[in-house]
């Protein structure tokens, strides 16, 4: 009976939404941070190679 109550914790509108695994969110966040930092510091990074 406790298992049935645990399944009903999400709001009714969110019950049909499939949430991605947490590890994919972490990987996506790391990729976004690296990408934004590369765009922001592009000139500094390329200045090391000259």
Biotite code that builds the C-alpha atoms (Angstrom):
import biotite.structure as struc

atoms = struc.array([
    struc.Atom([0.000, 0.000, 0.000], chain_id="A", res_id=1, res_name="UNK", atom_name="CA", element="C"),
    struc.Atom([2.901, 2.369, 0.657], chain_id="A", res_id=2, res_name="UNK", atom_name="CA", element="C"),
    struc.Atom([4.188, 1.800, -2.880], chain_id="A", res_id=3, res_name="UNK", atom_name="CA", element="C"),
    struc.Atom([0.882, 2.999, -4.346], chain_id="A", res_id=4, res_name="UNK", atom_name="CA", element="C"),
    struc.Atom([1.063, 6.234, -2.341], chain_id="A", res_id=5, res_name="UNK", atom_name="CA", element="C"),
    struc.Atom([4.652, 6.882, -3.460], chain_id="A", res_id=6, res_name="UNK", atom_name="CA", element="C"),
    struc.Atom([3.647, 6.696, -7.123], chain_id="A", res_id=7, res_name="UNK", atom_name="CA", element="C"),
    struc.Atom([0.989, 9.385, -6.633], chain_id="A", res_id=8, res_name="UNK", atom_name="CA", element="C"),
    struc.Atom([3.398, 12.060, -5.347], chain_id="A", res_id=9, res_name="UNK", atom_name="CA", element="C"),
    struc.Atom([3.761, 13.821, -8.697], chain_id="A", res_id=10, res_name="UNK", atom_name="CA", element="C"),
    struc.Atom([1.103, 16.365, -9.727], chain_id="A", res_id=11, res_name="UNK", atom_name="CA", element="C"),
    struc.Atom([-1.548, 15.073, -12.100], chain_id="A", res_id=12, res_name="UNK", atom_name="CA", element="C"),
    struc.Atom([-0.308, 17.114, -15.079], chain_id="A", res_id=13, res_name="UNK", atom_name="CA", element="C"),
    struc.Atom([3.243, 15.746, -14.691], chain_id="A", res_id=14, res_name="UNK", atom_name="CA", element="C"),
    struc.Atom([2.355, 12.061, -14.468], chain_id="A", res_id=15, res_name="UNK", atom_name="CA", element="C"),
    struc.Atom([2.597, 11.517, -18.221], chain_id="A", res_id=16, res_name="UNK", atom_name="CA", element="C"),
    struc.Atom([5.920, 13.343, -18.624], chain_id="A", res_id=17, res_name="UNK", atom_name="CA", element="C"),
    struc.Atom([8.947, 11.096, -19.037], chain_id="A", res_id=18, res_name="UNK", atom_name="CA", element="C"),
    struc.Atom([11.873, 12.623, -17.145], chain_id="A", res_id=19, res_name="UNK", atom_name="CA", element="C"),
    struc.Atom([15.399, 11.939, -18.454], chain_id="A", res_id=20, res_name="UNK", atom_name="CA", element="C"),
    struc.Atom([17.988, 10.236, -16.291], chain_id="A", res_id=21, res_name="UNK", atom_name="CA", element="C"),
    struc.Atom([19.962, 12.569, -14.032], chain_id="A", res_id=22, res_name="UNK", atom_name="CA", element="C"),
    struc.Atom([23.312, 11.574, -15.544], chain_id="A", res_id=23, res_name="UNK", atom_name="CA", element="C"),
    struc.Atom([22.253, 12.942, -18.934], chain_id="A", res_id=24, res_name="UNK", atom_name="CA", element="C"),
    struc.Atom([21.428, 16.278, -17.331], chain_id="A", res_id=25, res_name="UNK", atom_name="CA", element="C"),
    struc.Atom([24.855, 16.413, -15.684], chain_id="A", res_id=26, res_name="UNK", atom_name="CA", element="C"),
    struc.Atom([26.591, 15.609, -18.975], chain_id="A", res_id=27, res_name="UNK", atom_name="CA", element="C"),
    struc.Atom([24.530, 18.238, -20.800], chain_id="A", res_id=28, res_name="UNK", atom_name="CA", element="C"),
    struc.Atom([25.333, 20.849, -18.135], chain_id="A", res_id=29, res_name="UNK", atom_name="CA", element="C"),
    struc.Atom([29.083, 20.135, -18.362], chain_id="A", res_id=30, res_name="UNK", atom_name="CA", element="C"),
    struc.Atom([29.013, 20.381, -22.162], chain_id="A", res_id=31, res_name="UNK", atom_name="CA", element="C"),
    struc.Atom([27.123, 23.680, -21.995], chain_id="A", res_id=32, res_name="UNK", atom_name="CA", element="C"),
    struc.Atom([29.579, 25.129, -19.467], chain_id="A", res_id=33, res_name="UNK", atom_name="CA", element="C"),
    struc.Atom([32.556, 24.141, -21.620], chain_id="A", res_id=34, res_name="UNK", atom_name="CA", element="C"),
    struc.Atom([30.914, 25.508, -24.763], chain_id="A", res_id=35, res_name="UNK", atom_name="CA", element="C"),
    struc.Atom([30.016, 28.854, -23.185], chain_id="A", res_id=36, res_name="UNK", atom_name="CA", element="C"),
    struc.Atom([33.483, 29.233, -21.690], chain_id="A", res_id=37, res_name="UNK", atom_name="CA", element="C"),
    struc.Atom([35.079, 28.435, -25.042], chain_id="A", res_id=38, res_name="UNK", atom_name="CA", element="C"),
    struc.Atom([32.981, 31.068, -26.800], chain_id="A", res_id=39, res_name="UNK", atom_name="CA", element="C"),
    struc.Atom([33.602, 33.635, -24.064], chain_id="A", res_id=40, res_name="UNK", atom_name="CA", element="C"),
    struc.Atom([37.387, 33.048, -23.804], chain_id="A", res_id=41, res_name="UNK", atom_name="CA", element="C"),
    struc.Atom([38.034, 32.184, -27.460], chain_id="A", res_id=42, res_name="UNK", atom_name="CA", element="C"),
    struc.Atom([40.521, 35.017, -28.029], chain_id="A", res_id=43, res_name="UNK", atom_name="CA", element="C"),
    struc.Atom([42.462, 34.169, -24.854], chain_id="A", res_id=44, res_name="UNK", atom_name="CA", element="C"),
    struc.Atom([42.685, 30.495, -25.807], chain_id="A", res_id=45, res_name="UNK", atom_name="CA", element="C"),
    struc.Atom([43.900, 31.268, -29.321], chain_id="A", res_id=46, res_name="UNK", atom_name="CA", element="C"),
    struc.Atom([46.456, 33.764, -28.025], chain_id="A", res_id=47, res_name="UNK", atom_name="CA", element="C"),
    struc.Atom([48.317, 30.899, -26.285], chain_id="A", res_id=48, res_name="UNK", atom_name="CA", element="C"),
    struc.Atom([48.913, 29.182, -29.637], chain_id="A", res_id=49, res_name="UNK", atom_name="CA", element="C"),
    struc.Atom([50.539, 32.203, -31.271], chain_id="A", res_id=50, res_name="UNK", atom_name="CA", element="C"),
])
